[in-house]
């Protein structure tokens, strides 16, 4: 009887979960395992051939000063992108959670940038930074926009951060709105009756009871920022003077343009490990702040 029940449950699982499991294995698991194997070979993209060379590619990764430089630059970019996108998303979500007239339409409007592909988004912001802003700067005498931000190593970094944060904010806003919706209304009303200020309610009630939304938002923004490639390609192409090359962009150039696929794949594994450690660490630390509603 137990065997029949087990077979029935297994059949039900394969019927409903099998297609998803197969898709995950084919699209995520198998490429990851194959890619991990290729880090131990000197694979040549042109000949589709390679021999086993052990940990040589990983040793080359830590001898590649350019990659380590781009990895540090990526961490700086991720820090500001995560900070700005989450702050903007939090403030927008707070403003659109109080019964504001037309807030549903405003939510849709703020979410729309997340639906735009990274390549299109990059070219859109490239036009703004290279043509629209210099035109406004010249017309109104704004020194900040005298020249294109993409031609200066300092401002090009901030252009990349702004474009990415603009895309992420709308998506994170939805998560924060969902988090605010989970705050018990009776608790908020009791606090107002007791004379608590809006700032006090936000700091002592809303924030502690929305930690789960904060954890998810920071995790998503971290992982997406670390793996940014399309915006980097369309907006700056790593310029000027390779000053805005993110790690993922550098890895693609290394693997396919320089035909060092094994080293590039090893650098991708290192990047994956860095992202995993940072994302899981922040989730663990922020989870400690979570309280029961």
FIPAKE-457286 format. One record per residue (C-alpha): x, y, z; residue in one letter. Coordinates in pm, whole numbers, plus 50000, padded with zeros to 5 digits. Example, Ala and Ser with C-alpha at 12.3 -4.5 7.8 and 13.67 -1.06 7.14 Angstrom:
BEGIN
NODE     px     py     pz  residu
NODE  51230  49550  50780       A
NODE  51367  49894  50714       S
//
This chain:
BEGIN
NODE     px     py     pz  residu
NODE  50000  50000  50000       X
NODE  50280  50237  50093       X
NODE  50457  50153  49770       X
NODE  50145  50228  49566       X
NODE  50097  50556  49753       X
NODE  50461  50648  49696       X
NODE  50432  50573  49324       X
NODE  50112  50776  49305       X
NODE  50277  51073  49476       X
NODE  50584  51040  49253       X
NODE  50363  51033  48944       X
NODE  50174  51341  49061       X
NODE  50501  51523  49125       X
NODE  50639  51432  48782       X
NODE  50317  51539  48616       X
NODE  50305  51885  48773       X
NODE  50663  51949  48879       X
NODE  50844  51753  48608       X
NODE  50829  52018  48333       X
NODE  50958  52290  48567       X
NODE  51228  52058  48702       X
NODE  51336  51968  48349       X
NODE  51345  52334  48245       X
NODE  51554  52424  48552       X
NODE  51797  52140  48485       X
NODE  51830  52226  48115       X
NODE  51855  52604  48147       X
NODE  52030  52653  48484       X
NODE  52182  52337  48629       X
NODE  52336  52180  48319       X
NODE  52500  52503  48190       X
NODE  52637  52571  48539       X
NODE  52793  52224  48567       X
NODE  52935  52243  48213       X
NODE  53068  52591  48276       X
NODE  53229  52477  48600       X
NODE  53401  52193  48412       X
NODE  53529  52431  48144       X
NODE  53709  52637  48409       X
NODE  53950  52345  48440       X
NODE  54028  52338  48066       X
NODE  54194  52563  47809       X
NODE  53882  52560  47594       X
NODE  53912  52727  47255       X
NODE  53589  52878  47126       X
NODE  53703  52865  46762       X
NODE  53790  52495  46757       X
NODE  53549  52381  47033       X
NODE  53836  52184  47183       X
NODE  54033  52193  47505       X
NODE  54244  51989  47745       X
NODE  54228  51955  48122       X
NODE  54470  52196  48293       X
NODE  54357  52182  48656       X
NODE  54341  52505  48858       X
NODE  54555  52709  48619       X
NODE  54261  52927  48512       X
NODE  54177  53012  48872       X
NODE  54539  53104  48938       X
NODE  54526  53328  48632       X
NODE  54214  53499  48769       X
NODE  54398  53627  49074       X
NODE  54692  53735  48860       X
NODE  54462  53937  48636       X
NODE  54493  54286  48783       X
NODE  54240  54425  48535       X
NODE  53971  54181  48655       X
NODE  54040  54254  49021       X
NODE  54019  54626  48943       X
NODE  53686  54582  48763       X
NODE  53557  54364  49048       X
NODE  53633  54641  49298       X
NODE  53473  54896  49065       X
NODE  53166  54670  49042       X
NODE  53136  54655  49421       X
NODE  53144  55035  49436       X
NODE  52880  55051  49163       X
NODE  52662  54792  49339       X
NODE  52684  54975  49672       X
NODE  52553  55304  49533       X
NODE  52300  55139  49303       X
NODE  52150  54930  49584       X
NODE  52147  55227  49821       X
NODE  51986  55473  49578       X
NODE  51737  55230  49422       X
NODE  51612  55107  49761       X
NODE  51585  55456  49909       X
NODE  51393  55586  49608       X
NODE  51171  55277  49595       X
NODE  51100  55299  49969       X
NODE  51002  55667  49952       X
NODE  50781  55616  49646       X
NODE  50613  55313  49805       X
NODE  50553  55510  50124       X
NODE  50399  55798  49929       X
NODE  50177  55563  49726       X
NODE  50051  55359  50022       X
NODE  49850  55629  50196       X
NODE  49540  55640  49979       X
NODE  49669  55909  49742       X
NODE  49428  55987  49458       X
NODE  49536  55809  49141       X
NODE  49803  55606  49322       X
NODE  49729  55294  49114       X
NODE  49814  55480  48795       X
NODE  50124  55626  48955       X
NODE  50236  55280  49065       X
NODE  50199  55158  48708       X
NODE  50399  55453  48580       X
NODE  50686  55401  48825       X
NODE  50691  55026  48752       X
NODE  50708  55069  48373       X
NODE  51090  55126  48349       X
NODE  51140  54773  48481       X
NODE  50967  54641  48168       X
NODE  51214  54812  47936       X
NODE  51501  54593  47819       X
NODE  51849  54686  47933       X
NODE  51975  54756  47581       X
NODE  51685  54990  47502       X
NODE  51719  55151  47842       X
NODE  52091  55206  47789       X
NODE  52041  55376  47452       X
NODE  51760  55589  47598       X
NODE  51981  55719  47878       X
NODE  52271  55759  47635       X
NODE  52059  56004  47436       X
NODE  51964  56189  47754       X
NODE  52320  56220  47882       X
NODE  52483  56292  47544       X
NODE  52230  56519  47377       X
NODE  51937  56631  47593       X
NODE  52128  56729  47910       X
NODE  52409  56919  47728       X
NODE  52140  57106  47532       X
NODE  51964  57206  47855       X
NODE  52296  57297  48016       X
NODE  52390  57526  47728       X
NODE  52044  57683  47706       X
NODE  51997  57755  48077       X
NODE  52361  57790  48180       X
NODE  52368  57482  48401       X
NODE  52735  57399  48447       X
NODE  52653  57047  48567       X
NODE  52528  56960  48218       X
NODE  52779  57155  48010       X
NODE  52916  56839  47853       X
NODE  52801  56480  47818       X
NODE  52837  56283  48140       X
NODE  52954  55984  47936       X
NODE  53278  56155  47831       X
NODE  53415  56198  48183       X
NODE  53539  55910  48395       X
NODE  53374  56042  48711       X
NODE  53033  56138  48580       X
NODE  53011  55826  48358       X
NODE  53009  55617  48676       X
NODE  52714  55812  48813       X
NODE  52536  55792  48478       X
NODE  52558  55414  48501       X
NODE  52432  55414  48861       X
NODE  52140  55647  48783       X
NODE  52026  55444  48480       X
NODE  52031  55116  48673       X
NODE  51868  55259  48985       X
NODE  51594  55415  48769       X
NODE  51513  55073  48624       X
NODE  51523  54889  48956       X
NODE  51325  55137  49167       X
NODE  50985  55057  49020       X
NODE  51022  54684  49076       X
NODE  51145  54731  49433       X
NODE  50858  54976  49496       X
NODE  50607  54693  49443       X
NODE  50786  54479  49703       X
NODE  50787  54763  49957       X
NODE  50418  54833  49895       X
NODE  50345  54467  49965       X
NODE  50550  54493  50283       X
NODE  50359  54802  50401       X
NODE  50030  54626  50329       X
NODE  50129  54361  50583       X
NODE  50157  54610  50868       X
NODE  49845  54565  51090       X
NODE  49609  54861  51059       X
NODE  49499  54836  51424       X
NODE  49860  54880  51539       X
NODE  49895  55197  51330       X
NODE  49564  55333  51457       X
NODE  49658  55261  51817       X
NODE  49987  55447  51768       X
NODE  49808  55750  51623       X
NODE  49558  55752  51913       X
NODE  49849  55747  52155       X
NODE  49986  56059  51986       X
NODE  50276  55907  51794       X
NODE  50414  56126  51516       X
NODE  50438  56012  51153       X
NODE  50817  55984  51186       X
NODE  50781  55783  51507       X
NODE  50532  55543  51347       X
NODE  50764  55495  51050       X
NODE  51071  55431  51267       X
NODE  50917  55219  51543       X
NODE  50637  55033  51364       X
NODE  50648  55042  50984       X
NODE  51020  54978  50942       X
NODE  51049  54688  51194       X
NODE  50741  54518  51047       X
NODE  50867  54563  50689       X
NODE  51209  54405  50735       X
NODE  51113  54104  50521       X
NODE  51040  54337  50228       X
NODE  51371  54515  50286       X
NODE  51559  54183  50288       X
NODE  51402  54075  49958       X
NODE  51455  54415  49793       X
NODE  51820  54439  49894       X
NODE  51882  54079  49784       X
NODE  51724  54136  49442       X
NODE  51895  54469  49384       X
NODE  52231  54322  49489       X
NODE  52212  54022  49257       X
NODE  52082  54221  48960       X
NODE  52338  54499  49003       X
NODE  52631  54260  49026       X
NODE  52525  54091  48701       X
NODE  52458  54411  48504       X
NODE  52574  54372  48146       X
NODE  52322  54505  47894       X
NODE  52300  54860  48035       X
NODE  52678  54872  48063       X
NODE  52710  54768  47699       X
NODE  52450  55009  47561       X
NODE  52524  55311  47780       X
NODE  52902  55335  47809       X
NODE  53057  55024  47647       X
NODE  53304  55034  47934       X
NODE  53424  55384  47845       X
NODE  53568  55630  47866       X
NODE  53911  55462  47876       X
NODE  53766  55138  48021       X
NODE  53675  55327  48337       X
NODE  53320  55191  48359       X
NODE  53376  54825  48277       X
NODE  53174  54615  48521       X
NODE  53290  54264  48608       X
NODE  53028  54087  48396       X
NODE  53112  54307  48094       X
NODE  53483  54240  48141       X
NODE  53422  53864  48167       X
NODE  53233  53855  47836       X
NODE  53510  54049  47665       X
NODE  53770  53816  47812       X
NODE  53591  53497  47713       X
NODE  53466  53575  47365       X
NODE  53672  53864  47226       X
NODE  54006  53757  47375       X
NODE  53926  53386  47325       X
NODE  54024  53303  47684       X
NODE  53709  53110  47759       X
NODE  53851  52903  48045       X
NODE  53983  53209  48229       X
NODE  53667  53405  48159       X
NODE  53452  53121  48289       X
NODE  53670  53095  48600       X
NODE  53623  53469  48657       X
NODE  53246  53417  48622       X
NODE  53260  53148  48892       X
NODE  53456  53382  49120       X
NODE  53201  53657  49058       X
NODE  52918  53413  49135       X
NODE  53087  53319  49463       X
NODE  53132  53686  49559       X
NODE  52767  53763  49483       X
NODE  52646  53457  49676       X
NODE  52854  53538  49985       X
NODE  52753  53905  49994       X
NODE  52383  53840  49921       X
NODE  52348  53558  50174       X
NODE  52539  53754  50439       X
NODE  52316  54060  50406       X
NODE  52006  53838  50414       X
NODE  52127  53669  50733       X
NODE  52211  53997  50904       X
NODE  51891  54176  50805       X
NODE  51677  53875  50898       X
NODE  51791  53922  51258       X
NODE  51608  54256  51261       X
NODE  51280  54099  51156       X
NODE  51000  54097  51412       X
NODE  50666  53918  51422       X
NODE  50367  54131  51327       X
//
